[in-house]
Amino acid sequence: MSSTSSRADGQQETARIVLTPGEPAGIGPDLAVQLAQRPHACEIVCIADPQLLEQRARALRLPLRLRDVDFSRTPAASSAGELSVHAFSLSETAIPGKLNVVNVQYVLDTLESAYGVCRDGLAAALVTGPVHKGIINEAGVAFSGHTEFLAELTHAQPVMLLVAGELRVALLTTHLPLREVAESITEQRLTQVLLILDHDLRERFGITRPRIAVCGLNPHAGEDGHLGDEEIRVIQPALRLVREQGLIVSGPLPADTAFTPRQLEGCDAVLAMYHDQGLPVLKHTGFGTAVNVTLGLPIVRTSVDHGTALSLAGTGEAQVNSLAGALALGLELSRRPYRLRG
């Protein structure tokens, strides 16, 4: 849904954004408290344990006023030092820096609730803090990331996109062991991801004719088949297919030169074949300020570009820039009317 609508006086109504802090032992609760220290033009609803937020605010020596959200009421802009909260209770008190497997279900419940709020049109966007994949898997829950979790909830094929300033890097495969990457790259998957990426660059970002650079999988993009044949067998046929459908794509490009200034000039997004092919470049450019966007969903979802940073939890040393950027971009994307792919 759109985050705003026009009133009779021509002004936009206030948006409601839901925020999940993520792992309670990590810096997510700290960041939520820090984010609340300045006023926002939207209503931020933190889906979390109120006692956790209050405890972390005391540890950081920051003021915090919590108010229970009423989803039936018109959203109200957030004042400095204030958060709306949709309360969920931890199984056990969270200790900063110490993971506790009994609180895993709390993390998943807050995320599922936040998705439901957006799905039902009660909020304009979902902003997520970092979760700890290891402790979730230790609890016996198969979990490889927010992106994949939301894919199951929405029955959609999501595409992970990281944004750092003008640089946008999308991923064909996400959280996979490197040995599984090559067999996961199929012509069908690549075609679908490119169509979703093109569609959401148009619909979410307002880019009229997106230009997408596609990396090869192998060194030198396969060196004409001498260093691997995935470019010839899979990537080139997929690119031909989407070009026939009107997409503007270049590649497959050698990944070691795909991110040079000359190659990026006039490029709206780069599609990398796997996680550590594209994200090191983007995070070198904008770590701590970059934003993770999930494309292909019926809702707007943005997130931080970093992990739980357990050693920083409760210390006041965590930086809120990425979460603030995720909030700002989530709000911006949600203001644009969105049409799902047919």
CORNORFEN-V390723 format. One record per run of one state. SS is the DSSP state (A for helix, B for strand, O for the rest). FROM is the first residue (numbers start at 1). LEN is the number of residues. Records with the same first field share a line. If there is no record, write none. Layout:
SS->FROM-LEN, FROM-LEN
This chain:
O->1-5, 7-5, 13-3, 21-7, 36-4, 41-2, 49-1, 61-4, 69-9, 79-3, 88-7, 96-2, 99-2, 120-5, 129-4, 139-7, 155-4, 165-2, 172-6, 185-2, 204-7, 216-3, 223-7, 245-3, 254-7, 265-4, 273-2, 287-4, 296-5, 305-5, 313-8, 335-8
B->6-1, 12-1, 16-5, 40-1, 43-6, 65-4, 78-1, 82-6, 95-1, 98-1, 125-4, 159-6, 167-5, 211-5, 248-6, 269-4, 291-5, 301-4
A->28-8, 50-11, 101-19, 133-6, 146-9, 178-7, 187-17, 219-4, 230-15, 261-4, 275-12, 310-3, 321-14
